[in-house]
Amino acid sequence: MTDPILPTPAEQSLDDIAVMLAPLVRWLLVQGIPLNALVRTLRGVYLAEAHGDLGRRGRRVTDSALSVLTGIHRKEVRAFMEARHEPASTCTPAPVSRLAPTPASSLFSQWITDPDYRDPAGEIRRALPRHGPAPSFEALAREVSRDVHPRTLLEELERLQLVEVQSEQVRLLSDRFVLPLHDPAAVRTMAVNVADHIAAAVHNLQAERPSERVLEQSVYADGLSAASASHLGDVARQLWGVALESMVREARAQIALDVERGRQPTPDHSDDRNTRVRFGIYYHLEMNKSNDPRGD
């Protein structure tokens, strides 16, 4: 049965969106978040994104314009904005800073990828002096952030069980920045990673020419044993380790190049360093329900 309000292509898209939302809804149910709370949040997201869309098109942002674009009744738009103590014209998306890595994750990434923090054999220095010149934890922390004290970064990494301090040595306990299960920062990390992944996919759906599309690919395999799937997971981690080191190295080189270009801007290279990127990888496995003996 079709929805008489929606055109057919849009209704078909909603079927695909339902597939995309299913894992998120499973997590929301586990967290005890009811539908009405999600709807309130979604209403705010709709209004913020509609505000941005109107602005990009040079349209005036009013309660009526937001209502027409989102399908939210004008009275609801006004009530929602009044509850947030701001007019419709100031409703804006979440700041980009929320999408940026934390100083702790930046420090961890630099530790495991920076050639200056490798031993003569090229292996990661898993223990650093707590204080002193590079290579030390204090020097690394100050290189990553001028705003956060090295002690604060150390305490955060200890809290996340990623490092430990022994006899004025800071020891690395993991090769991956994996947050504890119930840490609020884990949810924020998931949010920004998934948001950028979806943004890349949506960008590609809207790109008019293939040359405008960004990287968003995956490999799919079915009919595997649990042992084979686990092995491929190990392969994926190994590939990520190589890719991470290479991308961080190239990113640092480009940042240094942009700084140099900014000192002497040219028509081709201005000092408008206002672009961010995220490069990631994921690996998902699950048992097909039709083959799950627990379903019998």
Protein Blocks (a to p, Z undefined) as FASTA:
>chain_A
ZZfkbcfklmmmmmmmmmmmmmmmmmmmmnopafklmmmmmmmmmmmmmmmmmmmnopac
dfklmmmmnopafklmmmmmmmnopafklgccddfklmpccfklmmmmmmmmmmklccfk
opacfbdcfbdcdddfklmmmmmpmkbcfklmmmmmmmnopacceehiacdfbfbdcddf
klmklmmmmmmmmmmmmmmmmmmmmpmbfklpccddddddehiafklmmmmmmmmmmmmm
mmmmmmmmmmmmmmmmmmmmmmmccfklccbdcbccdddddddddddfklmmklZZ
